[in-house]
Amino acid sequence: MELGAFSVSLAVNDLQVSRTFYETLGFQEVAGDGEVYVILDNGSTVIGLFQGLFEKNILTFNPGWDGPHAPSDSFTDVRELAEKLEAAGLEIQQKALDSESGPGSLVLVDPDGNPVLIDQHR
């Protein structure tokens, strides 16, 4: 069974506040009406922010769309991301950044209480 590209659709309380939060993480608007919903992407990662359209977050699959998940040759290390996020005024709830390189992770919480895990495997 081929379900297509995967994204997460988030039920948000304030579209503009949530949009600003995810734009600070590097997401860019690619679709939406800007009043009730926006679709944002960051590379091959896609999230939808929906205000007042449904009660819970939804795992979304899009048949006919491709979402490649191959390792990237270049990326921003999670430690550098942590510094940039904190400099932008975001609070990091948990950090697992024990070495100067390699695996590490951090957790922050979006304006609607959804945990956001940034988990570097290599």
Phi and psi restraints in degrees (range 20) as a CNS / XPLOR table:
assign (resid 1 and name C) (resid 2 and name N)
       (resid 2 and name CA) (resid 2 and name C) 1.0 -103.6 20.0 2
assign (resid 2 and name N) (resid 2 and name CA)
       (resid 2 and name C) (resid 3 and name N) 1.0 111.1 20.0 2
assign (resid 2 and name C) (resid 3 and name N)
       (resid 3 and name CA) (resid 3 and name C) 1.0 -89.1 20.0 2
assign (resid 3 and name N) (resid 3 and name CA)
       (resid 3 and name C) (resid 4 and name N) 1.0 -14.5 20.0 2
assign (resid 3 and name C) (resid 4 and name N)
       (resid 4 and name CA) (resid 4 and name C) 1.0 88.5 20.0 2
assign (resid 4 and name N) (resid 4 and name CA)
       (resid 4 and name C) (resid 5 and name N) 1.0 -164.4 20.0 2
assign (resid 4 and name C) (resid 5 and name N)
       (resid 5 and name CA) (resid 5 and name C) 1.0 -65.8 20.0 2
assign (resid 5 and name N) (resid 5 and name CA)
       (resid 5 and name C) (resid 6 and name N) 1.0 147.7 20.0 2
assign (resid 5 and name C) (resid 6 and name N)
       (resid 6 and name CA) (resid 6 and name C) 1.0 -108.6 20.0 2
assign (resid 6 and name N) (resid 6 and name CA)
       (resid 6 and name C) (resid 7 and name N) 1.0 139.3 20.0 2
assign (resid 6 and name C) (resid 7 and name N)
       (resid 7 and name CA) (resid 7 and name C) 1.0 -147.0 20.0 2
assign (resid 7 and name N) (resid 7 and name CA)
       (resid 7 and name C) (resid 8 and name N) 1.0 169.5 20.0 2
assign (resid 7 and name C) (resid 8 and name N)
       (resid 8 and name CA) (resid 8 and name C) 1.0 -113.9 20.0 2
assign (resid 8 and name N) (resid 8 and name CA)
       (resid 8 and name C) (resid 9 and name N) 1.0 130.8 20.0 2
assign (resid 8 and name C) (resid 9 and name N)
       (resid 9 and name CA) (resid 9 and name C) 1.0 -105.1 20.0 2
assign (resid 9 and name N) (resid 9 and name CA)
       (resid 9 and name C) (resid 10 and name N) 1.0 117.2 20.0 2
assign (resid 9 and name C) (resid 10 and name N)
       (resid 10 and name CA) (resid 10 and name C) 1.0 -102.2 20.0 2
assign (resid 10 and name N) (resid 10 and name CA)
       (resid 10 and name C) (resid 11 and name N) 1.0 130.5 20.0 2
assign (resid 10 and name C) (resid 11 and name N)
       (resid 11 and name CA) (resid 11 and name C) 1.0 -82.3 20.0 2
assign (resid 11 and name N) (resid 11 and name CA)
       (resid 11 and name C) (resid 12 and name N) 1.0 114.0 20.0 2
assign (resid 11 and name C) (resid 12 and name N)
       (resid 12 and name CA) (resid 12 and name C) 1.0 -113.6 20.0 2
assign (resid 12 and name N) (resid 12 and name CA)
       (resid 12 and name C) (resid 13 and name N) 1.0 154.9 20.0 2
assign (resid 12 and name C) (resid 13 and name N)
       (resid 13 and name CA) (resid 13 and name C) 1.0 -83.9 20.0 2
assign (resid 13 and name N) (resid 13 and name CA)
       (resid 13 and name C) (resid 14 and name N) 1.0 -35.7 20.0 2
assign (resid 13 and name C) (resid 14 and name N)
       (resid 14 and name CA) (resid 14 and name C) 1.0 -138.2 20.0 2
assign (resid 14 and name N) (resid 14 and name CA)
       (resid 14 and name C) (resid 15 and name N) 1.0 105.4 20.0 2
assign (resid 14 and name C) (resid 15 and name N)
       (resid 15 and name CA) (resid 15 and name C) 1.0 -56.1 20.0 2
assign (resid 15 and name N) (resid 15 and name CA)
       (resid 15 and name C) (resid 16 and name N) 1.0 -44.3 20.0 2
assign (resid 15 and name C) (resid 16 and name N)
       (resid 16 and name CA) (resid 16 and name C) 1.0 -67.7 20.0 2
assign (resid 16 and name N) (resid 16 and name CA)
       (resid 16 and name C) (resid 17 and name N) 1.0 -40.5 20.0 2
assign (resid 16 and name C) (resid 17 and name N)
       (resid 17 and name CA) (resid 17 and name C) 1.0 -64.4 20.0 2
assign (resid 17 and name N) (resid 17 and name CA)
       (resid 17 and name C) (resid 18 and name N) 1.0 -45.2 20.0 2
assign (resid 17 and name C) (resid 18 and name N)
       (resid 18 and name CA) (resid 18 and name C) 1.0 -66.3 20.0 2
assign (resid 18 and name N) (resid 18 and name CA)
       (resid 18 and name C) (resid 19 and name N) 1.0 -40.5 20.0 2
assign (resid 18 and name C) (resid 19 and name N)
       (resid 19 and name CA) (resid 19 and name C) 1.0 -59.8 20.0 2
assign (resid 19 and name N) (resid 19 and name CA)
       (resid 19 and name C) (resid 20 and name N) 1.0 -45.6 20.0 2
assign (resid 19 and name C) (resid 20 and name N)
       (resid 20 and name CA) (resid 20 and name C) 1.0 -61.0 20.0 2
assign (resid 20 and name N) (resid 20 and name CA)
       (resid 20 and name C) (resid 21 and name N) 1.0 -42.9 20.0 2
assign (resid 20 and name C) (resid 21 and name N)
       (resid 21 and name CA) (resid 21 and name C) 1.0 -57.3 20.0 2
assign (resid 21 and name N) (resid 21 and name CA)
       (resid 21 and name C) (resid 22 and name N) 1.0 -50.9 20.0 2
assign (resid 21 and name C) (resid 22 and name N)
       (resid 22 and name CA) (resid 22 and name C) 1.0 -72.7 20.0 2
assign (resid 22 and name N) (resid 22 and name CA)
       (resid 22 and name C) (resid 23 and name N) 1.0 -29.5 20.0 2
assign (resid 22 and name C) (resid 23 and name N)
       (resid 23 and name CA) (resid 23 and name C) 1.0 -66.0 20.0 2
assign (resid 23 and name N) (resid 23 and name CA)
       (resid 23 and name C) (resid 24 and name N) 1.0 -34.3 20.0 2
assign (resid 23 and name C) (resid 24 and name N)
       (resid 24 and name CA) (resid 24 and name C) 1.0 -63.5 20.0 2
assign (resid 24 and name N) (resid 24 and name CA)
       (resid 24 and name C) (resid 25 and name N) 1.0 -29.0 20.0 2
assign (resid 24 and name C) (resid 25 and name N)
       (resid 25 and name CA) (resid 25 and name C) 1.0 -80.7 20.0 2
assign (resid 25 and name N) (resid 25 and name CA)
       (resid 25 and name C) (resid 26 and name N) 1.0 -1.7 20.0 2
assign (resid 25 and name C) (resid 26 and name N)
       (resid 26 and name CA) (resid 26 and name C) 1.0 103.5 20.0 2
assign (resid 26 and name N) (resid 26 and name CA)
       (resid 26 and name C) (resid 27 and name N) 1.0 4.2 20.0 2
assign (resid 26 and name C) (resid 27 and name N)
       (resid 27 and name CA) (resid 27 and name C) 1.0 -77.4 20.0 2
assign (resid 27 and name N) (resid 27 and name CA)
       (resid 27 and name C) (resid 28 and name N) 1.0 151.4 20.0 2
assign (resid 27 and name C) (resid 28 and name N)
       (resid 28 and name CA) (resid 28 and name C) 1.0 -128.9 20.0 2
assign (resid 28 and name N) (resid 28 and name CA)
       (resid 28 and name C) (resid 29 and name N) 1.0 142.4 20.0 2
assign (resid 28 and name C) (resid 29 and name N)
       (resid 29 and name CA) (resid 29 and name C) 1.0 -68.0 20.0 2
assign (resid 29 and name N) (resid 29 and name CA)
       (resid 29 and name C) (resid 30 and name N) 1.0 133.4 20.0 2
assign (resid 29 and name C) (resid 30 and name N)
       (resid 30 and name CA) (resid 30 and name C) 1.0 -122.4 20.0 2
assign (resid 30 and name N) (resid 30 and name CA)
       (resid 30 and name C) (resid 31 and name N) 1.0 -15.0 20.0 2
assign (resid 30 and name C) (resid 31 and name N)
       (resid 31 and name CA) (resid 31 and name C) 1.0 -165.0 20.0 2
assign (resid 31 and name N) (resid 31 and name CA)
       (resid 31 and name C) (resid 32 and name N) 1.0 169.8 20.0 2
assign (resid 31 and name C) (resid 32 and name N)
       (resid 32 and name CA) (resid 32 and name C) 1.0 120.5 20.0 2
assign (resid 32 and name N) (resid 32 and name CA)
       (resid 32 and name C) (resid 33 and name N) 1.0 170.1 20.0 2
assign (resid 32 and name C) (resid 33 and name N)
       (resid 33 and name CA) (resid 33 and name C) 1.0 -96.2 20.0 2
assign (resid 33 and name N) (resid 33 and name CA)
       (resid 33 and name C) (resid 34 and name N) 1.0 -9.1 20.0 2
assign (resid 33 and name C) (resid 34 and name N)
       (resid 34 and name CA) (resid 34 and name C) 1.0 76.7 20.0 2
assign (resid 34 and name N) (resid 34 and name CA)
       (resid 34 and name C) (resid 35 and name N) 1.0 -5.5 20.0 2
assign (resid 34 and name C) (resid 35 and name N)
       (resid 35 and name CA) (resid 35 and name C) 1.0 -113.4 20.0 2
assign (resid 35 and name N) (resid 35 and name CA)
       (resid 35 and name C) (resid 36 and name N) 1.0 -38.2 20.0 2
assign (resid 35 and name C) (resid 36 and name N)
       (resid 36 and name CA) (resid 36 and name C) 1.0 -114.6 20.0 2
assign (resid 36 and name N) (resid 36 and name CA)
       (resid 36 and name C) (resid 37 and name N) 1.0 -31.9 20.0 2
assign (resid 36 and name C) (resid 37 and name N)
       (resid 37 and name CA) (resid 37 and name C) 1.0 -153.0 20.0 2
assign (resid 37 and name N) (resid 37 and name CA)
       (resid 37 and name C) (resid 38 and name N) 1.0 153.8 20.0 2
assign (resid 37 and name C) (resid 38 and name N)
       (resid 38 and name CA) (resid 38 and name C) 1.0 -140.0 20.0 2
assign (resid 38 and name N) (resid 38 and name CA)
       (resid 38 and name C) (resid 39 and name N) 1.0 148.3 20.0 2
assign (resid 38 and name C) (resid 39 and name N)
       (resid 39 and name CA) (resid 39 and name C) 1.0 -111.0 20.0 2
assign (resid 39 and name N) (resid 39 and name CA)
       (resid 39 and name C) (resid 40 and name N) 1.0 129.2 20.0 2
assign (resid 39 and name C) (resid 40 and name N)
       (resid 40 and name CA) (resid 40 and name C) 1.0 -123.2 20.0 2
assign (resid 40 and name N) (resid 40 and name CA)
       (resid 40 and name C) (resid 41 and name N) 1.0 148.2 20.0 2
assign (resid 40 and name C) (resid 41 and name N)
       (resid 41 and name CA) (resid 41 and name C) 1.0 -135.2 20.0 2
assign (resid 41 and name N) (resid 41 and name CA)
       (resid 41 and name C) (resid 42 and name N) 1.0 159.4 20.0 2
assign (resid 41 and name C) (resid 42 and name N)
       (resid 42 and name CA) (resid 42 and name C) 1.0 -144.8 20.0 2
assign (resid 42 and name N) (resid 42 and name CA)
       (resid 42 and name C) (resid 43 and name N) 1.0 97.7 20.0 2
assign (resid 42 and name C) (resid 43 and name N)
       (resid 43 and name CA) (resid 43 and name C) 1.0 66.6 20.0 2
assign (resid 43 and name N) (resid 43 and name CA)
       (resid 43 and name C) (resid 44 and name N) 1.0 -125.9 20.0 2
assign (resid 43 and name C) (resid 44 and name N)
       (resid 44 and name CA) (resid 44 and name C) 1.0 -93.2 20.0 2
assign (resid 44 and name N) (resid 44 and name CA)
       (resid 44 and name C) (resid 45 and name N) 1.0 5.0 20.0 2
assign (resid 44 and name C) (resid 45 and name N)
       (resid 45 and name CA) (resid 45 and name C) 1.0 -92.3 20.0 2
assign (resid 45 and name N) (resid 45 and name CA)
       (resid 45 and name C) (resid 46 and name N) 1.0 129.1 20.0 2
assign (resid 45 and name C) (resid 46 and name N)
       (resid 46 and name CA) (resid 46 and name C) 1.0 -125.9 20.0 2
assign (resid 46 and name N) (resid 46 and name CA)
       (resid 46 and name C) (resid 47 and name N) 1.0 132.9 20.0 2
assign (resid 46 and name C) (resid 47 and name N)
       (resid 47 and name CA) (resid 47 and name C) 1.0 -130.7 20.0 2
assign (resid 47 and name N) (resid 47 and name CA)
       (resid 47 and name C) (resid 48 and name N) 1.0 148.5 20.0 2
assign (resid 47 and name C) (resid 48 and name N)
       (resid 48 and name CA) (resid 48 and name C) 1.0 -114.4 20.0 2
assign (resid 48 and name N) (resid 48 and name CA)
       (resid 48 and name C) (resid 49 and name N) 1.0 137.6 20.0 2
assign (resid 48 and name C) (resid 49 and name N)
       (resid 49 and name CA) (resid 49 and name C) 1.0 -111.9 20.0 2
assign (resid 49 and name N) (resid 49 and name CA)
       (resid 49 and name C) (resid 50 and name N) 1.0 124.2 20.0 2
assign (resid 49 and name C) (resid 50 and name N)
       (resid 50 and name CA) (resid 50 and name C) 1.0 -129.6 20.0 2
assign (resid 50 and name N) (resid 50 and name CA)
       (resid 50 and name C) (resid 51 and name N) 1.0 121.5 20.0 2
assign (resid 50 and name C) (resid 51 and name N)
       (resid 51 and name CA) (resid 51 and name C) 1.0 -104.7 20.0 2
assign (resid 51 and name N) (resid 51 and name CA)
       (resid 51 and name C) (resid 52 and name N) 1.0 115.6 20.0 2
assign (resid 51 and name C) (resid 52 and name N)
       (resid 52 and name CA) (resid 52 and name C) 1.0 79.2 20.0 2
assign (resid 52 and name N) (resid 52 and name CA)
       (resid 52 and name C) (resid 53 and name N) 1.0 7.3 20.0 2
assign (resid 52 and name C) (resid 53 and name N)
       (resid 53 and name CA) (resid 53 and name C) 1.0 -94.9 20.0 2
assign (resid 53 and name N) (resid 53 and name CA)
       (resid 53 and name C) (resid 54 and name N) 1.0 -28.7 20.0 2
assign (resid 53 and name C) (resid 54 and name N)
       (resid 54 and name CA) (resid 54 and name C) 1.0 -154.8 20.0 2
assign (resid 54 and name N) (resid 54 and name CA)
       (resid 54 and name C) (resid 55 and name N) 1.0 162.0 20.0 2
assign (resid 54 and name C) (resid 55 and name N)
       (resid 55 and name CA) (resid 55 and name C) 1.0 -83.8 20.0 2
assign (resid 55 and name N) (resid 55 and name CA)
       (resid 55 and name C) (resid 56 and name N) 1.0 -32.9 20.0 2
assign (resid 55 and name C) (resid 56 and name N)
       (resid 56 and name CA) (resid 56 and name C) 1.0 -122.0 20.0 2
assign (resid 56 and name N) (resid 56 and name CA)
       (resid 56 and name C) (resid 57 and name N) 1.0 162.1 20.0 2
assign (resid 56 and name C) (resid 57 and name N)
       (resid 57 and name CA) (resid 57 and name C) 1.0 -66.2 20.0 2
assign (resid 57 and name N) (resid 57 and name CA)
       (resid 57 and name C) (resid 58 and name N) 1.0 149.9 20.0 2
assign (resid 57 and name C) (resid 58 and name N)
       (resid 58 and name CA) (resid 58 and name C) 1.0 -131.2 20.0 2
assign (resid 58 and name N) (resid 58 and name CA)
       (resid 58 and name C) (resid 59 and name N) 1.0 132.9 20.0 2
assign (resid 58 and name C) (resid 59 and name N)
       (resid 59 and name CA) (resid 59 and name C) 1.0 -79.3 20.0 2
assign (resid 59 and name N) (resid 59 and name CA)
       (resid 59 and name C) (resid 60 and name N) 1.0 126.4 20.0 2
assign (resid 59 and name C) (resid 60 and name N)
       (resid 60 and name CA) (resid 60 and name C) 1.0 -117.7 20.0 2
assign (resid 60 and name N) (resid 60 and name CA)
       (resid 60 and name C) (resid 61 and name N) 1.0 133.6 20.0 2
assign (resid 60 and name C) (resid 61 and name N)
       (resid 61 and name CA) (resid 61 and name C) 1.0 -120.5 20.0 2
assign (resid 61 and name N) (resid 61 and name CA)
       (resid 61 and name C) (resid 62 and name N) 1.0 140.9 20.0 2
assign (resid 61 and name C) (resid 62 and name N)
       (resid 62 and name CA) (resid 62 and name C) 1.0 -123.3 20.0 2
assign (resid 62 and name N) (resid 62 and name CA)
       (resid 62 and name C) (resid 63 and name N) 1.0 92.2 20.0 2
assign (resid 62 and name C) (resid 63 and name N)
       (resid 63 and name CA) (resid 63 and name C) 1.0 -56.1 20.0 2
assign (resid 63 and name N) (resid 63 and name CA)
       (resid 63 and name C) (resid 64 and name N) 1.0 139.9 20.0 2
assign (resid 63 and name C) (resid 64 and name N)
       (resid 64 and name CA) (resid 64 and name C) 1.0 91.0 20.0 2
assign (resid 64 and name N) (resid 64 and name CA)
       (resid 64 and name C) (resid 65 and name N) 1.0 -8.8 20.0 2
assign (resid 64 and name C) (resid 65 and name N)
       (resid 65 and name CA) (resid 65 and name C) 1.0 -111.1 20.0 2
assign (resid 65 and name N) (resid 65 and name CA)
       (resid 65 and name C) (resid 66 and name N) 1.0 144.9 20.0 2
assign (resid 65 and name C) (resid 66 and name N)
       (resid 66 and name CA) (resid 66 and name C) 1.0 -107.8 20.0 2
assign (resid 66 and name N) (resid 66 and name CA)
       (resid 66 and name C) (resid 67 and name N) 1.0 136.9 20.0 2
assign (resid 66 and name C) (resid 67 and name N)
       (resid 67 and name CA) (resid 67 and name C) 1.0 -127.9 20.0 2
assign (resid 67 and name N) (resid 67 and name CA)
       (resid 67 and name C) (resid 68 and name N) 1.0 85.5 20.0 2
assign (resid 67 and name C) (resid 68 and name N)
       (resid 68 and name CA) (resid 68 and name C) 1.0 -62.8 20.0 2
assign (resid 68 and name N) (resid 68 and name CA)
       (resid 68 and name C) (resid 69 and name N) 1.0 140.7 20.0 2
assign (resid 68 and name C) (resid 69 and name N)
       (resid 69 and name CA) (resid 69 and name C) 1.0 -129.1 20.0 2
assign (resid 69 and name N) (resid 69 and name CA)
       (resid 69 and name C) (resid 70 and name N) 1.0 57.8 20.0 2
assign (resid 69 and name C) (resid 70 and name N)
       (resid 70 and name CA) (resid 70 and name C) 1.0 -98.2 20.0 2
assign (resid 70 and name N) (resid 70 and name CA)
       (resid 70 and name C) (resid 71 and name N) 1.0 150.3 20.0 2
assign (resid 70 and name C) (resid 71 and name N)
       (resid 71 and name CA) (resid 71 and name C) 1.0 -56.9 20.0 2
assign (resid 71 and name N) (resid 71 and name CA)
       (resid 71 and name C) (resid 72 and name N) 1.0 141.5 20.0 2
assign (resid 71 and name C) (resid 72 and name N)
       (resid 72 and name CA) (resid 72 and name C) 1.0 -93.9 20.0 2
assign (resid 72 and name N) (resid 72 and name CA)
       (resid 72 and name C) (resid 73 and name N) 1.0 139.7 20.0 2
assign (resid 72 and name C) (resid 73 and name N)
       (resid 73 and name CA) (resid 73 and name C) 1.0 -68.2 20.0 2
assign (resid 73 and name N) (resid 73 and name CA)
       (resid 73 and name C) (resid 74 and name N) 1.0 -32.6 20.0 2
assign (resid 73 and name C) (resid 74 and name N)
       (resid 74 and name CA) (resid 74 and name C) 1.0 -129.9 20.0 2
assign (resid 74 and name N) (resid 74 and name CA)
       (resid 74 and name C) (resid 75 and name N) 1.0 143.6 20.0 2
assign (resid 74 and name C) (resid 75 and name N)
       (resid 75 and name CA) (resid 75 and name C) 1.0 -159.6 20.0 2
assign (resid 75 and name N) (resid 75 and name CA)
       (resid 75 and name C) (resid 76 and name N) 1.0 163.3 20.0 2
assign (resid 75 and name C) (resid 76 and name N)
       (resid 76 and name CA) (resid 76 and name C) 1.0 -88.8 20.0 2
assign (resid 76 and name N) (resid 76 and name CA)
       (resid 76 and name C) (resid 77 and name N) 1.0 124.6 20.0 2
assign (resid 76 and name C) (resid 77 and name N)
       (resid 77 and name CA) (resid 77 and name C) 1.0 -61.0 20.0 2
assign (resid 77 and name N) (resid 77 and name CA)
       (resid 77 and name C) (resid 78 and name N) 1.0 145.3 20.0 2
assign (resid 77 and name C) (resid 78 and name N)
       (resid 78 and name CA) (resid 78 and name C) 1.0 -58.8 20.0 2
assign (resid 78 and name N) (resid 78 and name CA)
       (resid 78 and name C) (resid 79 and name N) 1.0 -28.7 20.0 2
assign (resid 78 and name C) (resid 79 and name N)
       (resid 79 and name CA) (resid 79 and name C) 1.0 -68.7 20.0 2
assign (resid 79 and name N) (resid 79 and name CA)
       (resid 79 and name C) (resid 80 and name N) 1.0 -40.8 20.0 2
assign (resid 79 and name C) (resid 80 and name N)
       (resid 80 and name CA) (resid 80 and name C) 1.0 -67.2 20.0 2
assign (resid 80 and name N) (resid 80 and name CA)
       (resid 80 and name C) (resid 81 and name N) 1.0 -39.5 20.0 2
assign (resid 80 and name C) (resid 81 and name N)
       (resid 81 and name CA) (resid 81 and name C) 1.0 -59.9 20.0 2
assign (resid 81 and name N) (resid 81 and name CA)
       (resid 81 and name C) (resid 82 and name N) 1.0 -43.1 20.0 2
assign (resid 81 and name C) (resid 82 and name N)
       (resid 82 and name CA) (resid 82 and name C) 1.0 -58.6 20.0 2
assign (resid 82 and name N) (resid 82 and name CA)
       (resid 82 and name C) (resid 83 and name N) 1.0 -45.0 20.0 2
assign (resid 82 and name C) (resid 83 and name N)
       (resid 83 and name CA) (resid 83 and name C) 1.0 -61.7 20.0 2
assign (resid 83 and name N) (resid 83 and name CA)
       (resid 83 and name C) (resid 84 and name N) 1.0 -44.2 20.0 2
assign (resid 83 and name C) (resid 84 and name N)
       (resid 84 and name CA) (resid 84 and name C) 1.0 -66.3 20.0 2
assign (resid 84 and name N) (resid 84 and name CA)
       (resid 84 and name C) (resid 85 and name N) 1.0 -40.7 20.0 2
assign (resid 84 and name C) (resid 85 and name N)
       (resid 85 and name CA) (resid 85 and name C) 1.0 -65.1 20.0 2
assign (resid 85 and name N) (resid 85 and name CA)
       (resid 85 and name C) (resid 86 and name N) 1.0 -43.9 20.0 2
assign (resid 85 and name C) (resid 86 and name N)
       (resid 86 and name CA) (resid 86 and name C) 1.0 -66.1 20.0 2
assign (resid 86 and name N) (resid 86 and name CA)
       (resid 86 and name C) (resid 87 and name N) 1.0 -39.1 20.0 2
assign (resid 86 and name C) (resid 87 and name N)
       (resid 87 and name CA) (resid 87 and name C) 1.0 -64.7 20.0 2
assign (resid 87 and name N) (resid 87 and name CA)
       (resid 87 and name C) (resid 88 and name N) 1.0 -28.2 20.0 2
assign (resid 87 and name C) (resid 88 and name N)
       (resid 88 and name CA) (resid 88 and name C) 1.0 -82.9 20.0 2
assign (resid 88 and name N) (resid 88 and name CA)
       (resid 88 and name C) (resid 89 and name N) 1.0 0.0 20.0 2
assign (resid 88 and name C) (resid 89 and name N)
       (resid 89 and name CA) (resid 89 and name C) 1.0 92.5 20.0 2
assign (resid 89 and name N) (resid 89 and name CA)
       (resid 89 and name C) (resid 90 and name N) 1.0 8.9 20.0 2
assign (resid 89 and name C) (resid 90 and name N)
       (resid 90 and name CA) (resid 90 and name C) 1.0 -88.0 20.0 2
assign (resid 90 and name N) (resid 90 and name CA)
       (resid 90 and name C) (resid 91 and name N) 1.0 142.2 20.0 2
assign (resid 90 and name C) (resid 91 and name N)
       (resid 91 and name CA) (resid 91 and name C) 1.0 -93.5 20.0 2
assign (resid 91 and name N) (resid 91 and name CA)
       (resid 91 and name C) (resid 92 and name N) 1.0 125.0 20.0 2
assign (resid 91 and name C) (resid 92 and name N)
       (resid 92 and name CA) (resid 92 and name C) 1.0 -91.0 20.0 2
assign (resid 92 and name N) (resid 92 and name CA)
       (resid 92 and name C) (resid 93 and name N) 1.0 124.4 20.0 2
assign (resid 92 and name C) (resid 93 and name N)
       (resid 93 and name CA) (resid 93 and name C) 1.0 -78.9 20.0 2
assign (resid 93 and name N) (resid 93 and name CA)
       (resid 93 and name C) (resid 94 and name N) 1.0 -40.0 20.0 2
assign (resid 93 and name C) (resid 94 and name N)
       (resid 94 and name CA) (resid 94 and name C) 1.0 -141.2 20.0 2
assign (resid 94 and name N) (resid 94 and name CA)
       (resid 94 and name C) (resid 95 and name N) 1.0 144.3 20.0 2
assign (resid 94 and name C) (resid 95 and name N)
       (resid 95 and name CA) (resid 95 and name C) 1.0 -133.9 20.0 2
assign (resid 95 and name N) (resid 95 and name CA)
       (resid 95 and name C) (resid 96 and name N) 1.0 138.1 20.0 2
assign (resid 95 and name C) (resid 96 and name N)
       (resid 96 and name CA) (resid 96 and name C) 1.0 -129.2 20.0 2
assign (resid 96 and name N) (resid 96 and name CA)
       (resid 96 and name C) (resid 97 and name N) 1.0 78.6 20.0 2
assign (resid 96 and name C) (resid 97 and name N)
       (resid 97 and name CA) (resid 97 and name C) 1.0 -126.3 20.0 2
assign (resid 97 and name N) (resid 97 and name CA)
       (resid 97 and name C) (resid 98 and name N) 1.0 64.0 20.0 2
assign (resid 97 and name C) (resid 98 and name N)
       (resid 98 and name CA) (resid 98 and name C) 1.0 -78.3 20.0 2
assign (resid 98 and name N) (resid 98 and name CA)
       (resid 98 and name C) (resid 99 and name N) 1.0 -18.7 20.0 2
assign (resid 98 and name C) (resid 99 and name N)
       (resid 99 and name CA) (resid 99 and name C) 1.0 -125.4 20.0 2
assign (resid 99 and name N) (resid 99 and name CA)
       (resid 99 and name C) (resid 100 and name N) 1.0 175.5 20.0 2
assign (resid 99 and name C) (resid 100 and name N)
       (resid 100 and name CA) (resid 100 and name C) 1.0 -82.1 20.0 2
assign (resid 100 and name N) (resid 100 and name CA)
       (resid 100 and name C) (resid 101 and name N) 1.0 -14.0 20.0 2
assign (resid 100 and name C) (resid 101 and name N)
       (resid 101 and name CA) (resid 101 and name C) 1.0 -155.8 20.0 2
assign (resid 101 and name N) (resid 101 and name CA)
       (resid 101 and name C) (resid 102 and name N) 1.0 175.1 20.0 2
assign (resid 101 and name C) (resid 102 and name N)
       (resid 102 and name CA) (resid 102 and name C) 1.0 85.3 20.0 2
assign (resid 102 and name N) (resid 102 and name CA)
       (resid 102 and name C) (resid 103 and name N) 1.0 -160.0 20.0 2
assign (resid 102 and name C) (resid 103 and name N)
       (resid 103 and name CA) (resid 103 and name C) 1.0 -56.9 20.0 2
assign (resid 103 and name N) (resid 103 and name CA)
       (resid 103 and name C) (resid 104 and name N) 1.0 146.0 20.0 2
assign (resid 103 and name C) (resid 104 and name N)
       (resid 104 and name CA) (resid 104 and name C) 1.0 -176.2 20.0 2
assign (resid 104 and name N) (resid 104 and name CA)
       (resid 104 and name C) (resid 105 and name N) 1.0 165.0 20.0 2
assign (resid 104 and name C) (resid 105 and name N)
       (resid 105 and name CA) (resid 105 and name C) 1.0 -153.2 20.0 2
assign (resid 105 and name N) (resid 105 and name CA)
       (resid 105 and name C) (resid 106 and name N) 1.0 163.8 20.0 2
assign (resid 105 and name C) (resid 106 and name N)
       (resid 106 and name CA) (resid 106 and name C) 1.0 -149.5 20.0 2
assign (resid 106 and name N) (resid 106 and name CA)
       (resid 106 and name C) (resid 107 and name N) 1.0 156.3 20.0 2
assign (resid 106 and name C) (resid 107 and name N)
       (resid 107 and name CA) (resid 107 and name C) 1.0 -129.8 20.0 2
assign (resid 107 and name N) (resid 107 and name CA)
       (resid 107 and name C) (resid 108 and name N) 1.0 131.0 20.0 2
assign (resid 107 and name C) (resid 108 and name N)
       (resid 108 and name CA) (resid 108 and name C) 1.0 -128.8 20.0 2
assign (resid 108 and name N) (resid 108 and name CA)
       (resid 108 and name C) (resid 109 and name N) 1.0 168.9 20.0 2
assign (resid 108 and name C) (resid 109 and name N)
       (resid 109 and name CA) (resid 109 and name C) 1.0 -121.6 20.0 2
assign (resid 109 and name N) (resid 109 and name CA)
       (resid 109 and name C) (resid 110 and name N) 1.0 131.7 20.0 2
assign (resid 109 and name C) (resid 110 and name N)
       (resid 110 and name CA) (resid 110 and name C) 1.0 -76.6 20.0 2
assign (resid 110 and name N) (resid 110 and name CA)
       (resid 110 and name C) (resid 111 and name N) 1.0 172.5 20.0 2
assign (resid 110 and name C) (resid 111 and name N)
       (resid 111 and name CA) (resid 111 and name C) 1.0 -60.2 20.0 2
assign (resid 111 and name N) (resid 111 and name CA)
       (resid 111 and name C) (resid 112 and name N) 1.0 -17.5 20.0 2
assign (resid 111 and name C) (resid 112 and name N)
       (resid 112 and name CA) (resid 112 and name C) 1.0 -102.0 20.0 2
assign (resid 112 and name N) (resid 112 and name CA)
       (resid 112 and name C) (resid 113 and name N) 1.0 11.1 20.0 2
assign (resid 112 and name C) (resid 113 and name N)
       (resid 113 and name CA) (resid 113 and name C) 1.0 86.5 20.0 2
assign (resid 113 and name N) (resid 113 and name CA)
       (resid 113 and name C) (resid 114 and name N) 1.0 8.8 20.0 2
assign (resid 113 and name C) (resid 114 and name N)
       (resid 114 and name CA) (resid 114 and name C) 1.0 -82.3 20.0 2
assign (resid 114 and name N) (resid 114 and name CA)
       (resid 114 and name C) (resid 115 and name N) 1.0 122.8 20.0 2
assign (resid 114 and name C) (resid 115 and name N)
       (resid 115 and name CA) (resid 115 and name C) 1.0 -67.3 20.0 2
assign (resid 115 and name N) (resid 115 and name CA)
       (resid 115 and name C) (resid 116 and name N) 1.0 140.3 20.0 2
assign (resid 115 and name C) (resid 116 and name N)
       (resid 116 and name CA) (resid 116 and name C) 1.0 -118.7 20.0 2
assign (resid 116 and name N) (resid 116 and name CA)
       (resid 116 and name C) (resid 117 and name N) 1.0 113.4 20.0 2
assign (resid 116 and name C) (resid 117 and name N)
       (resid 117 and name CA) (resid 117 and name C) 1.0 -98.5 20.0 2
assign (resid 117 and name N) (resid 117 and name CA)
       (resid 117 and name C) (resid 118 and name N) 1.0 126.9 20.0 2
assign (resid 117 and name C) (resid 118 and name N)
       (resid 118 and name CA) (resid 118 and name C) 1.0 -112.3 20.0 2
assign (resid 118 and name N) (resid 118 and name CA)
       (resid 118 and name C) (resid 119 and name N) 1.0 109.6 20.0 2
assign (resid 118 and name C) (resid 119 and name N)
       (resid 119 and name CA) (resid 119 and name C) 1.0 -123.4 20.0 2
assign (resid 119 and name N) (resid 119 and name CA)
       (resid 119 and name C) (resid 120 and name N) 1.0 106.1 20.0 2
assign (resid 119 and name C) (resid 120 and name N)
       (resid 120 and name CA) (resid 120 and name C) 1.0 -91.6 20.0 2
assign (resid 120 and name N) (resid 120 and name CA)
       (resid 120 and name C) (resid 121 and name N) 1.0 124.9 20.0 2
assign (resid 120 and name C) (resid 121 and name N)
       (resid 121 and name CA) (resid 121 and name C) 1.0 -94.4 20.0 2
assign (resid 121 and name N) (resid 121 and name CA)
       (resid 121 and name C) (resid 122 and name N) 1.0 -16.7 20.0 2
